[in-house]
Amino acid sequence: MQNKHRLLIISPVNTITWRTRALRQLRKIEAVAGKRIRLAVSEELADLSAARNVKALVNHTYGYRLRVGDYRVFFDYDGIIRIISIEEVRKRDERTY
């Protein structure tokens, strides 16, 4: 079975993994916004209880989203083993949700 996670970040509270698809999307974003997204992911998602820009999604493919400027980072969270899986990074528009 092929592992679809390419990047693994271990924080004191949660483990953050990036799907290949999300990494490809992140590479297509301009450098300044990409850096801001990576910083927000590592800071905001390290401890979800303190996250300010995270919202649980209802009737959506992914369980949560992180808002970073004009971009949305969609992710799933397994609270039992404390793993956050970054699934997609997309610019906010009428098709985002």
Contacts in CASP RR format, 6 or more apart in sequence:
PFRMAT RR
TARGET T0000
AUTHOR 0000-0000-0000
METHOD contacts of the structure
MODEL  1
MQNKHRLLIISPVNTITWRTRALRQLRKIEAVAGKRIRLAVSEELADLSA
ARNVKALVNHTYGYRLRVGDYRVFFDYDGIIRIISIEEVRKRDERTY
4 19 0 8 1.000
4 20 0 8 1.000
5 17 0 8 1.000
5 18 0 8 1.000
5 19 0 8 1.000
5 20 0 8 1.000
5 85 0 8 1.000
6 18 0 8 1.000
6 19 0 8 1.000
6 20 0 8 1.000
6 23 0 8 1.000
7 17 0 8 1.000
7 18 0 8 1.000
7 23 0 8 1.000
8 15 0 8 1.000
8 16 0 8 1.000
8 17 0 8 1.000
8 18 0 8 1.000
9 15 0 8 1.000
9 16 0 8 1.000
9 17 0 8 1.000
9 18 0 8 1.000
9 41 0 8 1.000
9 42 0 8 1.000
10 16 0 8 1.000
11 42 0 8 1.000
11 45 0 8 1.000
11 46 0 8 1.000
11 47 0 8 1.000
12 46 0 8 1.000
13 46 0 8 1.000
13 47 0 8 1.000
13 48 0 8 1.000
13 82 0 8 1.000
14 45 0 8 1.000
14 46 0 8 1.000
14 47 0 8 1.000
14 48 0 8 1.000
14 77 0 8 1.000
14 82 0 8 1.000
14 83 0 8 1.000
14 84 0 8 1.000
15 82 0 8 1.000
15 83 0 8 1.000
15 84 0 8 1.000
16 41 0 8 1.000
16 42 0 8 1.000
16 45 0 8 1.000
16 46 0 8 1.000
16 83 0 8 1.000
16 84 0 8 1.000
16 86 0 8 1.000
17 83 0 8 1.000
17 84 0 8 1.000
17 85 0 8 1.000
17 86 0 8 1.000
18 26 0 8 1.000
18 86 0 8 1.000
19 85 0 8 1.000
19 86 0 8 1.000
19 87 0 8 1.000
19 88 0 8 1.000
21 87 0 8 1.000
21 88 0 8 1.000
22 73 0 8 1.000
22 86 0 8 1.000
22 87 0 8 1.000
22 88 0 8 1.000
22 89 0 8 1.000
25 88 0 8 1.000
25 89 0 8 1.000
25 90 0 8 1.000
26 34 0 8 1.000
26 37 0 8 1.000
26 38 0 8 1.000
26 89 0 8 1.000
29 37 0 8 1.000
29 71 0 8 1.000
29 89 0 8 1.000
29 91 0 8 1.000
33 68 0 8 1.000
33 69 0 8 1.000
33 70 0 8 1.000
33 71 0 8 1.000
36 68 0 8 1.000
36 69 0 8 1.000
37 68 0 8 1.000
37 71 0 8 1.000
37 73 0 8 1.000
37 89 0 8 1.000
40 53 0 8 1.000
40 66 0 8 1.000
40 68 0 8 1.000
40 73 0 8 1.000
41 66 0 8 1.000
41 73 0 8 1.000
41 86 0 8 1.000
44 51 0 8 1.000
44 52 0 8 1.000
44 53 0 8 1.000
44 54 0 8 1.000
44 66 0 8 1.000
45 51 0 8 1.000
45 54 0 8 1.000
45 66 0 8 1.000
45 75 0 8 1.000
45 84 0 8 1.000
48 54 0 8 1.000
48 77 0 8 1.000
48 84 0 8 1.000
51 66 0 8 1.000
53 66 0 8 1.000
53 67 0 8 1.000
53 68 0 8 1.000
54 64 0 8 1.000
54 65 0 8 1.000
54 66 0 8 1.000
54 67 0 8 1.000
55 64 0 8 1.000
55 65 0 8 1.000
55 67 0 8 1.000
56 63 0 8 1.000
56 64 0 8 1.000
57 63 0 8 1.000
57 64 0 8 1.000
57 65 0 8 1.000
57 74 0 8 1.000
57 97 0 8 1.000
60 74 0 8 1.000
60 97 0 8 1.000
61 74 0 8 1.000
61 87 0 8 1.000
62 74 0 8 1.000
62 75 0 8 1.000
62 76 0 8 1.000
62 87 0 8 1.000
62 88 0 8 1.000
63 74 0 8 1.000
63 75 0 8 1.000
63 76 0 8 1.000
63 77 0 8 1.000
64 74 0 8 1.000
64 75 0 8 1.000
64 76 0 8 1.000
64 77 0 8 1.000
65 72 0 8 1.000
65 73 0 8 1.000
65 74 0 8 1.000
65 75 0 8 1.000
66 72 0 8 1.000
66 73 0 8 1.000
66 75 0 8 1.000
67 92 0 8 1.000
69 92 0 8 1.000
70 91 0 8 1.000
70 92 0 8 1.000
71 89 0 8 1.000
71 90 0 8 1.000
71 91 0 8 1.000
71 92 0 8 1.000
72 89 0 8 1.000
72 90 0 8 1.000
72 91 0 8 1.000
72 92 0 8 1.000
72 96 0 8 1.000
73 86 0 8 1.000
73 88 0 8 1.000
73 89 0 8 1.000
74 86 0 8 1.000
74 87 0 8 1.000
74 88 0 8 1.000
74 89 0 8 1.000
74 90 0 8 1.000
75 84 0 8 1.000
75 85 0 8 1.000
75 86 0 8 1.000
75 87 0 8 1.000
76 84 0 8 1.000
76 85 0 8 1.000
76 87 0 8 1.000
77 83 0 8 1.000
77 84 0 8 1.000
77 85 0 8 1.000
78 85 0 8 1.000
90 96 0 8 1.000
END
